Amino acid sequence: MSRLIMASNHCDVLHKAPVRPLTETLYGVAKQHKALWLGWNGETGKDEQNAVSQRELADCELVNWRLSDQEYGDYYHGYVHKQLWPVFHNRPDLAVYQPGAFQAYRSYNEKVAERIAEHLCPDDRVWAHDYHLMAVARNLKEAGYLNRCGFFLHHAFPPGEIFRALPEHDWLMQSLFYYDLLGFQSRNDASHFITWLSRRYRTEKVTETLFRVNGHLLRVGVFPCGVAPSSAPPVPTPRHKPRWIVSTDVISDASGIAWRLAALRQMLEQHPQYLHDVTLVQVCDLARESPCFTPGLRQQLERLCGELNGGYGDFNWSPVNYLHNEPLAPAWRETLYAQSCVALFTPFCEGMSLEAKKYILAQNPADPGVLILSHFTGAAEQLSGALLVNPYDPSELCDALHSALSMPLAERKRRHQQLRQQVCHYNHHWWANAFLSALNDDRAQTPGRLLRSPLRLFTPPGRY
């Protein structure tokens, strides 16, 4: 019987840290399909002996390992964080190239492929996740394993000229050709990939979504990642006074937090009725932070928050509550989302936008809040009921905040109903089933439906 083997960067569902939405999503998929799930457990160490552990759970099996200190420094921070992350966030100017980092990345992908091969049966399917593991299928196929392999990119695929900034871009691109299916979060990401593929490689376009590259048939599909819906409906809770605007981020050069603070300052200047009425709760997840952002960025944000609170606040109220210490437990985060009248998710570039979907699910349908979402998030195409903004424009952010805070209840309920239907229907099970159905699709069947079928979820506001 065919089995699903999943490989991702993190496989830390049993880790003590609070479970992230992505981990929750992948764990739900692994349980649904009784999969074997492989990945890093989040720990590092000098000695790799006995580092691999295998755990059998009720509905799936986990294979975890530690990273050696050298792998953590060279592969994870040296290549993934310092080279791939800037390019896949459209900031190649921030990339730092260090000798040995790319070789460490290649070696780690080889090691993951070897660990998959130890468990691989001829009819198993392999599903690799994100840019950490772009070369897994290449290593498996070159070693003689012909299993169907799929890849889903959690981040946005950059325009070709930005992707080309990576010295190893050709090797990485050709590694993707070994997969049978490439999945992207949005049509924009798929378009960037297909455009670069067609411009730079000898490619035969068989159908809209099927390409022959280097003698290999490659499918491309759009599968927006979903989240696990809550088993219980949101509990109605009174709104906090002053009203909360929630924003959760990792401090990085792509988060756009400083522009958000500038928009808040502009709103308080132009609409003084919000003084003592609203507070921005800015949560920065320390646990997910990498040391690769611009030096001084954290201090800059602290200074901006201090200036806002010093210039507008008093003993009884402050315009910004800036939290940057221990990560919030899931229950606390859900409570924060439930009591916030506005959510502000406006990064410059972001992949799947799972936190925005969590906010939607936490809202009380009888008195819902308003979601403000960057045009450059992976869910912007899907969540059409949100207020979509240009995160580089503080004036536009200011206007969106004012619109959200003053929006009539009937309009808030209409938008929330649309958003909730989208998030609940296109959840993590839909995502996995759509992707795996495409991966299993016989090439003799109509191959052009992969992009068209998932994209039906992008309906105009109010139409279902």
C-alpha positions in Angstrom: 0.0 0.0 0.0 1.3 3.4 -0.9 2.6 5.5 2.0 3.2 9.2 2.3 6.7 10.3 3.4 7.0 13.9 4.4 10.2 15.8 4.9 10.3 19.3 6.3 12.9 21.6 8.0 11.3 21.2 11.5 9.6 18.1 12.8 9.2 19.2 16.4 5.6 18.5 17.2 6.7 17.0 20.5 9.1 19.9 21.3 8.4 21.9 24.5 8.1 25.2 22.6 4.6 26.4 21.7 3.3 24.7 18.6 3.3 27.0 15.6 0.5 27.1 13.0 2.7 25.5 10.4 3.7 22.7 12.7 0.1 22.1 13.6 -0.8 22.0 9.9 1.9 19.5 9.0 1.1 17.4 12.0 -2.6 17.3 11.0 -1.6 16.2 7.5 0.7 13.5 8.8 -2.0 12.1 11.0 -4.6 12.2 8.3 -2.5 10.3 5.9 -0.7 8.1 8.5 2.6 9.4 7.1 6.2 9.0 8.0 7.4 12.6 8.9 11.1 13.4 8.9 12.9 16.6 10.0 15.1 18.4 12.4 13.9 18.4 16.1 15.2 21.9 16.8 18.2 20.8 18.8 21.9 21.1 18.1 25.0 19.3 19.4 28.6 18.5 18.8 28.2 14.7 18.7 25.9 13.3 15.9 26.1 9.7 17.3 22.6 8.3 18.0 21.2 11.7 16.9 18.4 10.1 14.9 15.3 9.1 16.8 12.1 7.4 15.7 8.8 7.7 17.4 5.5 6.0 16.6 2.4 7.9 17.4 -1.2 6.8 17.1 -1.7 8.0 13.5 1.8 8.7 12.2 5.5 8.1 12.7 8.2 10.7 13.3 11.9 10.5 12.5 13.9 13.4 14.1 17.5 14.3 14.4 19.8 17.0 15.8 21.9 19.3 13.7 25.5 19.3 14.4 27.0 22.7 15.4 28.7 22.9 12.0 25.4 22.1 10.1 23.6 24.7 12.2 26.3 27.3 11.4 27.0 26.5 7.8 23.8 25.0 6.3 21.1 26.6 8.5 22.4 30.1 9.2 25.2 30.2 6.6 23.1 29.3 3.6 19.3 29.2 4.4 19.2 32.3 6.5 22.0 34.4 5.0 21.5 33.5 1.3 18.2 31.9 0.6 16.1 34.0 3.0 17.1 37.4 1.5 16.6 36.3 -2.1 13.2 34.6 -1.4 12.1 37.8 0.4 13.2 40.0 -2.6 16.1 41.5 -0.7 19.2 40.1 -2.4 21.1 43.1 -1.2 21.0 41.6 2.3 22.6 38.3 1.2 25.9 37.4 2.8 27.9 34.8 0.9 30.3 32.7 2.9 32.7 29.9 1.7 31.4 26.4 2.4 27.8 27.3 3.1 26.5 26.0 -0.3 28.4 22.8 0.1 26.9 22.4 3.6 23.4 22.9 2.0 24.1 20.2 -0.6 25.4 17.8 2.0 22.4 18.3 4.2 20.0 17.6 1.4 22.0 14.4 0.6 21.7 13.3 4.2 17.9 13.9 4.3 17.5 11.9 1.0 19.6 9.1 2.5 17.3 9.0 5.6 14.2 9.0 3.4 15.7 6.1 1.4 16.1 4.0 4.5 12.3 3.9 4.8 11.3 4.1 1.1 9.2 1.4 -0.6 8.7 1.4 -4.4 5.1 2.8 -4.3 5.7 5.4 -1.6 5.2 9.1 -2.3 7.6 11.7 -1.1 6.6 15.3 -0.2 9.4 17.7 0.5 8.7 21.1 2.0 10.3 24.5 1.5 13.6 25.9 0.2 15.6 24.0 2.9 15.1 20.8 0.9 15.0 21.8 -2.8 17.5 19.1 -3.8 15.9 16.0 -2.0 14.3 14.7 -5.2 17.5 15.2 -7.1 19.5 13.1 -4.7 16.8 10.4 -4.6 16.4 10.2 -8.4 20.2 10.2 -9.0 20.5 7.3 -6.5 17.9 5.3 -8.5 14.7 5.8 -6.5 11.9 6.6 -9.0 9.2 7.3 -6.5 6.8 10.2 -7.3 8.1 13.3 -5.5 6.4 16.6 -4.8 7.7 19.9 -3.5 5.8 22.7 -1.9 7.4 26.1 -1.4 6.3 27.8 1.8 7.8 31.2 0.8 7.2 33.4 -2.2 9.1 32.5 -5.4 11.0 35.6 -6.4 11.1 37.2 -9.9 13.7 35.5 -12.0 16.2 38.4 -12.0 16.2 38.4 -8.2 16.5 34.6 -8.0 19.5 34.9 -10.4 21.3 36.8 -7.6 22.1 33.5 -6.0 25.4 32.2 -7.5 24.0 28.7 -7.4 20.6 29.6 -8.9 21.0 27.3 -11.9 21.9 24.3 -9.7 18.9 25.0 -7.5 16.5 25.5 -10.4 17.6 22.3 -12.0 17.2 20.5 -8.7 13.5 21.4 -8.8 13.2 19.8 -12.2 13.6 16.4 -10.5 10.2 16.7 -8.8 7.0 15.5 -10.4 5.0 18.3 -8.9 5.8 21.8 -7.7 3.3 23.5 -5.5 3.1 27.2 -4.8 1.1 29.3 -2.5 -0.2 31.8 -5.0 -0.6 32.4 -8.8 2.0 35.1 -8.6 4.6 32.7 -7.3 3.8 30.1 -10.0 3.9 32.8 -12.6 7.4 33.9 -11.5 8.6 30.3 -11.7 7.1 29.5 -15.1 8.3 32.8 -16.6 11.9 32.1 -15.5 11.6 28.5 -16.5 10.5 29.5 -20.0 13.1 32.2 -20.5 16.2 30.4 -19.3 15.7 26.7 -20.1 14.8 24.6 -23.1 11.2 23.9 -22.1 8.3 22.3 -24.0 4.9 23.6 -22.7 2.7 20.5 -22.9 -0.3 22.1 -21.3 -0.9 25.2 -19.1 0.5 23.3 -16.1 2.7 20.6 -17.6 6.2 21.1 -18.9 8.9 18.9 -20.3 12.3 20.0 -19.0 15.4 18.0 -19.6 13.3 15.1 -20.7 11.3 15.1 -17.5 7.6 16.0 -17.1 7.1 18.6 -14.5 3.7 19.8 -13.2 3.1 23.2 -11.6 0.1 23.8 -9.3 -1.2 26.5 -6.9 -2.3 25.1 -3.5 -2.8 27.8 -0.8 -1.8 26.3 2.5 -4.6 26.1 5.1 -4.8 25.8 8.9 -6.5 23.4 11.2 -9.9 24.8 12.1 -10.8 25.0 15.8 -12.9 22.1 17.0 -15.1 24.6 19.0 -16.7 27.8 17.9 -15.2 31.1 19.1 -16.3 32.0 22.6 -17.8 35.5 22.7 -15.7 37.7 24.9 -16.1 41.5 25.6 -13.7 43.7 23.7 -10.7 45.0 25.6 -10.7 48.7 26.5 -8.8 50.4 25.0 -9.5 48.5 21.7 -6.6 46.3 20.6 -5.0 46.3 17.1 -2.9 43.1 17.0 0.2 42.4 14.9 2.5 39.4 15.2 5.8 39.2 13.5 9.4 37.9 13.5 11.8 40.9 13.6 13.3 41.0 10.2 14.0 43.3 7.3 10.8 42.1 5.6 8.4 42.5 8.5 7.6 46.2 7.9 7.0 46.9 11.6 8.6 50.4 11.4 6.1 51.4 8.6 3.3 50.1 10.7 4.4 52.3 13.6 4.7 55.3 11.3 1.1 54.6 10.1 -0.1 54.5 13.8 1.6 57.9 14.4 -0.1 59.4 11.4 -3.5 58.1 12.4 -3.2 59.6 15.9 -2.2 62.9 14.3 -5.1 62.9 11.7 -7.7 61.2 13.9 -7.2 62.3 17.5 -10.4 60.6 18.5 -8.4 57.4 18.7 -6.2 58.8 21.5 -7.0 56.6 24.6 -9.2 54.5 22.4 -6.8 52.1 20.6 -3.5 50.4 21.4 -1.3 48.5 18.9 -0.2 45.2 20.5 3.0 44.4 18.6 4.1 40.8 19.3 7.5 39.8 18.0 8.2 36.0 18.2 11.7 35.7 19.7 11.7 31.9 19.3 11.5 32.1 15.5 14.0 34.9 15.1 17.3 34.5 13.2 20.3 36.6 13.8 20.4 37.7 10.2 18.5 41.0 10.2 20.1 44.4 9.7 22.2 45.3 12.8 20.4 47.8 15.0 16.9 46.9 13.7 15.7 45.7 17.1 17.0 48.9 18.8 15.3 51.0 16.1 11.9 49.4 16.7 12.3 49.9 20.5 13.2 53.5 20.0 10.2 54.1 17.7 7.8 52.5 20.2 9.3 54.6 23.0 8.9 57.8 21.0 5.2 56.9 20.3 4.5 56.1 23.9 6.4 59.1 25.1 4.8 61.6 22.7 1.2 60.4 22.9 0.8 58.2 26.0 0.3 59.0 29.7 0.0 57.1 33.0 -3.3 55.5 31.9 -2.7 54.6 28.3 0.0 53.9 25.7 -0.5 53.7 22.0 1.9 50.7 21.6 2.4 47.6 23.7 5.6 46.1 22.3 6.1 42.4 23.4 9.5 40.9 22.6 10.4 38.2 25.1 9.1 34.7 25.6 6.8 33.3 22.8 3.1 33.4 23.5 1.4 30.1 24.3 -1.2 29.1 21.8 -4.1 29.8 24.3 -2.8 33.3 25.0 -2.3 34.1 21.3 -5.9 32.9 20.5 -7.2 35.1 23.3 -5.3 38.0 22.0 -6.7 37.4 18.5 -10.2 37.0 19.8 -10.2 40.3 21.7 -8.5 42.4 19.0 -10.8 44.5 16.8 -8.2 44.8 14.0 -5.4 42.5 12.9 -2.5 44.1 11.0 -0.5 41.6 9.0 1.5 43.8 6.6 5.0 42.4 5.8 6.9 43.4 2.7 7.0 39.8 1.6 5.6 36.7 3.2 4.7 33.2 2.2 1.6 31.5 3.6 0.0 34.0 6.1 -1.2 31.3 8.5 -1.4 33.7 11.4 -3.9 35.8 9.5 -6.1 32.7 9.1 -5.8 32.0 12.8 -7.0 35.5 13.5 -10.1 34.9 11.3 -11.0 31.7 13.1 -10.6 33.3 16.6 -13.1 36.1 15.8 -16.7 36.1 17.2 -19.0 36.1 14.2 -21.5 38.3 16.0 -18.9 41.1 16.5 -16.0 40.3 14.3 -12.8 42.2 13.9 -11.3 43.4 10.6 -8.2 41.9 8.9 -5.7 44.2 7.2 -3.4 42.3 4.9 -0.4 43.2 2.8 -0.7 42.8 -1.0 2.6 40.9 -0.8 1.4 38.0 1.5 0.7 34.6 0.1 -2.9 34.7 1.2 -3.8 38.0 -0.4 -5.2 36.4 -3.5 -7.4 34.1 -1.4 -8.6 36.3 1.5 -10.4 38.9 -0.6 -12.6 39.9 2.3 -9.6 41.6 4.0 -8.5 45.2 3.5 -5.6 44.8 1.2 -2.8 47.5 1.5 0.6 48.4 0.2 2.8 47.9 3.2 5.4 50.4 2.0 2.9 53.3 2.2 2.2 54.5 5.7 -0.6 56.8 4.5 -2.4 53.9 2.9 -1.9 51.9 6.1 -3.3 54.8 8.1 -6.4 55.1 6.0 -6.9 51.3 6.3 -6.7 51.5 10.0 -9.2 54.3 10.2 -11.6 52.3 7.9 -11.2 49.2 10.0 -11.8 51.0 13.3 -14.9 52.8 12.0 -16.4 50.0 9.9 -20.1 49.4 10.5 -21.0 46.1 12.1 -22.9 44.8 9.1 -19.9 45.3 6.8 -17.6 43.6 9.4 -19.9 40.7 9.6 -20.2 40.4 5.8 -16.4 40.4 5.4 -15.9 38.0 8.2 -18.4 35.5 7.0 -16.7 35.4 3.6 -13.3 35.0 5.1 -14.3 32.3 7.6 -16.0 30.3 4.8 -12.8 30.4 2.8 -10.5 29.5 5.7 -12.7 26.7 7.0 -13.3 25.1 3.6 -9.8 25.5 2.3 -8.2 24.1 5.4 -5.1 22.0 5.9 -6.9 18.8 4.9 -8.0 20.4 1.6 -4.5 21.6 1.0 -2.9 18.2 1.5 -5.7 16.3 -0.5 -5.4 18.8 -3.4 -1.6 18.5 -3.5 -1.5 14.7 -3.2 -4.3 14.2 -5.7 -2.2 16.2 -8.2 0.9 14.3 -7.3 -0.9 10.9 -7.8 -2.5 12.1 -11.0 -1.8 9.7 -13.9 -0.1 11.6 -16.7 -2.7 10.1 -19.1 -5.5 12.1 -17.5 -6.2 15.7 -18.4 -3.0 17.4 -17.1 -4.1 21.0 -17.5 -6.5 21.1 -14.5 -4.0 21.6 -11.7 -3.8 25.4 -11.8 -7.4 25.9 -12.8 -9.1 23.7 -10.1 -7.4 25.0 -7.0 -7.8 28.6 -8.3 -11.6 28.3 -8.2 -11.4 29.2 -4.6 -10.4 32.8 -5.5 -14.0 34.0 -6.0 -15.1 37.6 -6.0 -16.1 38.9 -2.5 -19.5 37.7 -1.4 -19.9 34.9 -4.1 -19.9 31.3 -3.0 
